[in-house]
Amino acid sequence: MRVAQVTLRFDAPGGVETNVREVASRLVRSGVDVEVHASDLYDESGWVRRSTYPSPVDGIPVHRYPAYRRLLPGLTMPLMGGLVHALDAARPDVIHAHSHRYGHVLQAAAVAEARRIPFVVSTHYHPADRREPPLKRGLLRCQDVGFGATAYRIADALVVETQLEAQLVKEFAPADRIRIIPPGVDLAPWELEENGDAAPAGLPPRYLLYAGRIASNKGLDQLLRAIARQPDARRIPIVFMGTDWGEGPRLRELALSLGIGSSVTFLGHVASPAAWRAVYRRALLFVLPSEWEAYGIVLLEAMAAGVPIVATSVGGVPEVLEHGRCGRLVPYGDPAALAAAIDGLAGDPDARTRLVDAGRSRVQDLTWDRAAAAHLELYREFAAG
């Protein structure tokens, strides 16, 4: 079986990118002929291109195309030059496109329809940011409806990650084509006892951890305000680990203005998987204060690492944390509630133990092997018929 995975970015930090890479690499190891079609973008927020990507990646051949820049950022859809011709020439048995409101999904749908190739879309759906002005939210909603009437009508299956995402996508796409396949985590490396020297130097002896993109929709300003509310004697430093999507300078200035600059550490992107895991393992708590998360793979990593979680009750997070059984949930945009949850959990070792045990049990069924097997079953269903 030949499968073409189509995604804007590949071999770059991000939840969609991790999903495609982990599933594709396992499909290759199981004997599926997988090729990835991606643009030359490394950082979409700053429109950073690269020309030195390796190929293959984890045994997956990768084809790169120039991305046409959006005319209106956040509204118009970037396209990949040459993608339609390449997919048409390749004639795979299945085309699987990723993301919502992106031009490459429409390009892939056009080839699938013209050549009658089974077509799967993973939506990774994110509703309009509540901070956007009403006009932009309305235009984004028009895009939702447009995709539902075009690419999603062509698709044989629409893959979502949670029940909530399924309900949201049903508002503009065919409900009978929606399949829920959660992402996963590779448990084996997390279960190994690793050398403590793997952690970067300079970490505080006791700290809170946020891991992920340093981006405007992650609620990181709210987290800094929550930390500032803690009395000096009980303040726990925060470590930010992840690629800066333009928010770093603003957050540093905010920390200084709040008087907590010495309590904040920015590690940037940590490329070493062993170092990434070591930073998790040493954390007292993992905090995810996002405005929205379709799922939150970092939550699975925290559970695998045995770190208690405090997170905002947004998007798919409540489902991932089983509505509070595997982590403390707080409203988004409420620094006082976030501070109280952090203080309460930091001072309650028994509660931390209960959450860690629940998280470790939960994550046993959320592996990349399971996700890859579910995708393969889906491909076989449509390729056969």
C-alpha positions as CSV (number, residue, x, y, z in Angstrom):
1,M,0.0,0.0,0.0
2,R,1.3,3.5,-0.9
3,V,0.2,6.4,1.3
4,A,0.9,10.1,0.7
5,Q,0.9,12.2,3.9
6,V,0.4,15.9,3.1
7,T,1.2,18.5,5.8
8,L,2.4,22.1,5.8
9,R,5.5,21.5,8.0
10,F,7.4,18.4,8.7
11,D,10.5,17.6,10.8
12,A,9.7,20.7,12.9
13,P,8.3,21.3,16.4
14,G,4.5,21.1,16.8
15,G,1.7,18.7,17.6
16,V,0.5,18.1,14.0
17,E,4.1,17.6,13.0
18,T,4.7,15.1,15.8
19,N,1.5,13.2,14.9
20,V,2.5,12.8,11.2
21,R,6.1,11.8,12.0
22,E,5.2,9.2,14.7
23,V,2.4,7.6,12.8
24,A,4.3,7.6,9.5
25,S,7.4,6.1,10.9
26,R,5.5,3.2,12.4
27,L,3.6,2.6,9.2
28,V,6.9,2.4,7.4
29,R,8.2,-0.2,9.9
30,S,5.1,-2.2,9.3
31,G,5.7,-2.4,5.6
32,V,3.6,0.5,4.3
33,D,5.1,2.6,1.5
34,V,4.7,6.1,3.0
35,E,5.9,9.4,1.5
36,V,5.5,12.8,3.1
37,H,4.7,15.9,1.0
38,A,5.5,19.2,2.9
39,S,6.4,22.8,2.4
40,D,9.8,24.4,3.0
41,L,8.5,26.2,6.1
42,Y,10.1,25.5,9.4
43,D,8.3,28.2,11.4
44,E,5.0,29.3,10.1
45,S,4.5,32.2,12.5
46,G,7.6,34.0,11.3
47,W,7.5,32.5,7.8
48,V,11.0,30.9,8.3
49,R,12.0,28.7,5.4
50,R,14.8,26.1,5.3
51,S,16.6,24.5,2.4
52,T,18.6,21.9,4.4
53,Y,16.1,19.4,5.6
54,P,17.2,15.8,5.7
55,S,15.5,13.2,3.6
56,P,14.5,10.6,4.4
57,V,13.4,11.2,8.0
58,D,13.0,8.1,10.2
59,G,13.0,6.1,6.9
60,I,10.3,8.3,5.4
61,P,11.0,9.9,2.0
62,V,10.0,13.6,2.2
63,H,9.2,15.9,-0.8
64,R,9.4,19.6,-0.2
65,Y,7.6,22.4,-2.1
66,P,7.8,26.2,-1.8
67,A,4.9,27.6,0.2
68,Y,3.1,30.7,-1.2
69,R,2.9,33.3,1.5
70,R,-0.6,34.2,2.8
71,L,-1.8,37.5,1.5
72,L,-3.9,38.1,4.6
73,P,-2.2,36.3,7.6
74,G,-4.7,34.1,9.5
75,L,-7.3,34.2,6.7
76,T,-6.0,33.3,3.3
77,M,-4.6,29.8,2.8
78,P,-1.0,29.0,1.9
79,L,-0.5,26.7,-1.0
80,M,2.4,24.5,-2.0
81,G,3.8,25.1,-5.5
82,G,4.1,21.8,-7.4
83,L,2.1,19.7,-4.9
84,V,-0.8,19.0,-7.3
85,H,1.5,17.8,-10.1
86,A,3.5,15.6,-7.7
87,L,0.5,13.9,-6.1
88,D,-1.0,13.4,-9.6
89,A,2.2,11.8,-10.8
90,A,2.6,9.6,-7.7
91,R,-1.0,8.1,-7.8
92,P,-0.8,6.8,-4.2
93,D,-3.4,4.3,-2.9
94,V,-4.5,6.8,-0.2
95,I,-3.9,10.5,0.3
96,H,-4.0,11.8,3.9
97,A,-3.9,15.5,4.4
98,H,-3.5,17.3,7.7
99,S,-4.9,20.6,9.2
100,H,-7.8,22.8,8.6
101,R,-8.2,26.1,6.6
102,Y,-5.0,25.3,4.7
103,G,-4.6,25.4,0.9
104,H,-2.7,22.1,0.7
105,V,-5.8,20.3,1.9
106,L,-7.8,21.7,-1.0
107,Q,-4.9,20.8,-3.4
108,A,-4.8,17.2,-2.1
109,A,-8.7,17.0,-2.3
110,A,-8.6,18.1,-6.0
111,V,-6.2,15.4,-6.9
112,A,-8.1,12.8,-4.9
113,E,-11.4,13.7,-6.6
114,A,-9.9,13.8,-10.1
115,R,-8.1,10.5,-9.8
116,R,-10.6,8.8,-7.5
117,I,-8.0,8.2,-4.8
118,P,-9.3,7.5,-1.3
119,F,-8.9,10.7,0.7
120,V,-8.5,11.1,4.5
121,V,-8.2,14.4,6.4
122,S,-7.0,14.9,9.9
123,T,-8.6,18.2,10.8
124,H,-6.6,19.1,14.0
125,Y,-9.4,21.7,14.3
126,H,-9.0,24.9,16.2
127,P,-12.0,27.3,16.4
128,A,-11.5,31.0,15.9
129,D,-9.4,32.5,18.7
130,R,-11.7,34.3,21.1
131,R,-9.4,37.3,21.2
132,E,-9.9,37.9,17.4
133,P,-12.2,40.8,16.4
134,P,-15.8,39.7,15.3
135,L,-15.1,40.3,11.6
136,K,-12.1,38.0,11.6
137,R,-14.0,35.3,13.6
138,G,-16.8,35.6,11.0
139,L,-14.4,35.1,8.1
140,L,-12.8,32.1,9.7
141,R,-16.2,30.6,10.2
142,C,-16.9,31.1,6.5
143,Q,-13.7,29.2,5.8
144,D,-15.0,26.4,8.1
145,V,-18.2,26.1,6.1
146,G,-16.2,26.3,2.8
147,F,-14.0,23.4,3.8
148,G,-17.1,21.4,4.9
149,A,-18.7,22.0,1.4
150,T,-15.6,21.1,-0.6
151,A,-12.6,19.1,0.8
152,Y,-14.6,17.4,3.5
153,R,-17.4,16.4,1.1
154,I,-14.7,14.7,-1.0
155,A,-13.0,13.0,2.0
156,D,-13.8,9.4,2.8
157,A,-12.9,9.9,6.4
158,L,-12.3,12.9,8.7
159,V,-10.0,12.0,11.6
160,V,-10.4,13.9,14.8
161,E,-8.7,13.5,18.2
162,T,-11.5,13.9,20.8
163,Q,-15.2,13.8,21.2
164,L,-15.3,17.6,21.5
165,E,-13.5,18.0,18.1
166,A,-16.0,15.6,16.6
167,Q,-18.9,17.7,17.8
168,L,-17.3,20.9,16.5
169,V,-16.4,19.5,13.1
170,K,-20.0,18.1,12.8
171,E,-21.3,21.7,12.6
172,F,-19.9,22.1,9.1
173,A,-18.8,18.6,7.8
174,P,-20.4,15.3,7.2
175,A,-20.9,13.6,10.6
176,D,-20.9,10.1,9.2
177,R,-17.3,10.4,8.0
178,I,-15.8,11.4,11.3
179,R,-13.5,8.9,13.1
180,I,-11.8,9.5,16.4
181,I,-8.2,8.5,16.7
182,P,-6.3,10.1,19.6
183,P,-2.6,10.7,19.3
184,G,-0.2,9.0,21.6
185,V,3.2,8.8,23.3
186,D,6.1,6.3,23.0
187,L,6.2,4.9,26.5
188,A,9.4,2.9,26.2
189,P,11.9,5.8,26.5
190,W,9.9,7.3,29.4
191,E,10.2,4.0,31.3
192,L,14.0,3.9,31.1
193,E,16.2,5.1,33.9
194,E,18.3,7.8,32.3
195,N,21.5,9.6,33.4
196,G,20.6,12.7,35.3
197,D,23.3,14.5,33.4
198,A,21.0,14.6,30.4
199,A,19.2,17.6,31.8
200,P,20.4,21.1,30.7
201,A,22.5,23.0,33.1
202,G,21.0,25.8,35.2
203,L,17.7,24.3,36.1
204,P,16.3,25.3,39.5
205,P,16.2,22.5,42.1
206,R,12.4,22.8,42.3
207,Y,10.4,24.2,39.4
208,L,7.1,24.3,37.5
209,L,7.3,23.3,33.8
210,Y,5.6,24.5,30.7
211,A,6.6,22.6,27.4
212,G,5.5,23.6,24.0
213,R,5.6,26.6,21.6
214,I,6.1,30.0,23.2
215,A,3.1,31.4,21.4
216,S,0.4,33.9,22.0
217,N,-2.4,31.3,22.3
218,K,-0.7,29.3,25.1
219,G,-1.8,31.6,28.0
220,L,1.8,32.1,29.2
221,D,1.1,35.6,30.3
222,Q,-1.6,34.2,32.6
223,L,0.9,31.8,34.0
224,L,3.3,34.5,34.8
225,R,0.6,36.5,36.5
226,A,-0.4,33.4,38.5
227,I,3.3,33.0,39.7
228,A,3.4,36.7,40.6
229,R,0.5,36.2,43.0
230,Q,2.4,33.7,45.1
231,P,4.1,35.0,48.2
232,D,7.9,35.3,47.8
233,A,8.5,32.6,50.4
234,R,6.4,30.1,48.5
235,R,7.1,31.1,44.9
236,I,8.1,28.2,42.7
237,P,10.2,29.1,39.6
238,I,8.9,28.3,36.2
239,V,10.8,26.8,33.3
240,F,9.6,27.3,29.7
241,M,10.8,24.7,27.3
242,G,10.0,25.1,23.6
243,T,10.5,27.1,20.4
244,D,9.8,30.8,20.6
245,W,7.1,31.8,18.2
246,G,7.7,35.5,18.9
247,E,6.3,35.8,22.4
248,G,9.6,35.4,24.3
249,P,10.6,39.1,24.5
250,R,7.1,40.2,25.6
251,L,7.0,37.5,28.3
252,R,10.5,38.5,29.6
253,E,9.3,42.1,29.8
254,L,6.2,41.0,31.6
255,A,8.1,38.9,34.1
256,L,10.4,41.8,34.9
257,S,7.4,44.2,35.3
258,L,5.8,41.7,37.7
259,G,9.0,41.4,39.7
260,I,9.5,37.7,39.0
261,G,12.3,37.9,36.4
262,S,14.6,35.8,38.5
263,S,12.0,33.1,38.8
264,V,11.6,32.5,35.0
265,T,13.9,30.4,32.9
266,F,13.6,30.0,29.1
267,L,15.3,26.9,27.8
268,G,14.3,27.4,24.1
269,H,14.0,24.3,21.9
270,V,15.6,21.3,23.5
271,A,16.6,19.0,20.6
272,S,17.8,16.1,22.6
273,P,15.0,13.7,23.5
274,A,16.8,12.5,26.6
275,A,17.3,16.1,27.7
276,W,13.6,16.8,27.0
277,R,12.5,13.9,29.1
278,A,15.0,14.8,31.9
279,V,13.5,18.3,32.2
280,Y,10.0,16.8,32.6
281,R,11.1,14.2,35.2
282,R,12.7,16.9,37.4
283,A,9.6,19.1,37.5
284,L,7.4,19.4,40.5
285,L,4.3,20.2,38.4
286,F,3.5,20.5,34.7
287,V,1.4,23.5,33.8
288,L,-0.5,24.0,30.6
289,P,-2.4,27.3,30.7
290,S,-3.5,27.4,27.0
291,E,-6.4,29.4,25.5
292,W,-7.1,26.3,23.3
293,E,-5.7,22.8,22.8
294,A,-7.1,20.4,20.3
295,Y,-5.5,17.6,22.4
296,G,-2.2,18.4,24.0
297,I,0.4,15.7,23.4
298,V,2.6,17.4,26.1
299,L,0.0,16.2,28.6
300,L,0.7,12.6,27.6
301,E,4.4,13.2,28.1
302,A,3.8,14.6,31.6
303,M,1.7,11.6,32.5
304,A,4.4,9.3,31.1
305,A,7.0,11.2,33.1
306,G,5.1,10.8,36.3
307,V,4.6,14.6,36.8
308,P,1.3,16.0,38.2
309,I,-0.6,18.3,35.9
310,V,-2.4,21.6,36.2
311,A,-4.2,22.7,33.0
312,T,-6.9,25.0,31.7
313,S,-10.2,23.3,31.0
314,V,-10.2,24.1,27.2
315,G,-10.6,22.1,24.0
316,G,-9.7,18.5,24.4
317,V,-7.8,18.9,27.6
318,P,-10.7,17.7,29.9
319,E,-11.1,14.5,27.9
320,V,-7.3,13.8,28.0
321,L,-7.3,14.3,31.8
322,E,-10.6,12.4,32.2
323,H,-12.3,15.6,33.5
324,G,-10.0,16.0,36.5
325,R,-9.1,12.4,37.4
326,C,-5.6,12.8,35.9
327,G,-4.9,16.5,36.5
328,R,-6.3,19.7,38.1
329,L,-8.4,21.7,35.7
330,V,-8.9,25.5,36.0
331,P,-10.7,28.1,33.8
332,Y,-8.7,29.9,31.2
333,G,-7.8,33.5,31.8
334,D,-8.1,33.3,35.6
335,P,-4.6,33.8,37.2
336,A,-6.1,33.6,40.7
337,A,-7.6,30.1,40.1
338,L,-4.4,29.0,38.4
339,A,-2.3,30.2,41.3
340,A,-4.6,28.5,43.8
341,A,-4.4,25.2,41.9
342,I,-0.6,25.3,41.7
343,D,-0.3,26.2,45.4
344,G,-2.7,23.6,46.5
345,L,-1.1,20.8,44.5
346,A,2.5,21.8,45.4
347,G,1.6,21.6,49.1
348,D,-0.3,18.3,48.9
349,P,2.0,15.3,48.2
350,D,-0.8,12.8,48.5
351,A,-2.8,14.6,45.8
352,R,0.2,14.6,43.6
353,T,0.7,10.9,44.0
354,R,-3.0,10.2,43.2
355,L,-2.8,12.3,40.0
356,V,0.5,10.6,39.0
357,D,-0.9,7.1,39.5
358,A,-4.1,8.0,37.5
359,G,-2.0,9.6,34.7
360,R,0.3,6.6,34.4
361,S,-2.7,4.3,34.1
362,R,-4.4,6.5,31.6
363,V,-1.4,6.8,29.3
364,Q,-1.0,3.1,28.9
365,D,-3.7,3.0,26.3
366,L,-2.6,6.1,24.5
367,T,0.4,5.0,22.5
368,W,1.7,5.8,19.0
369,D,1.6,2.1,18.2
370,R,-2.1,2.1,18.8
371,A,-2.6,5.3,16.8
372,A,-0.6,3.9,13.8
373,A,-2.6,0.6,13.9
374,A,-5.9,2.6,13.8
375,H,-4.7,4.6,10.8
376,L,-3.6,1.5,8.9
377,E,-7.0,-0.1,9.5
378,L,-8.6,3.0,8.1
379,Y,-6.4,3.1,5.0
380,R,-7.0,-0.6,4.3
381,E,-10.8,0.0,4.6
382,F,-10.9,2.6,1.9
383,A,-8.1,1.3,-0.3
384,A,-9.9,-2.0,-0.6
385,G,-13.1,-0.6,-1.6
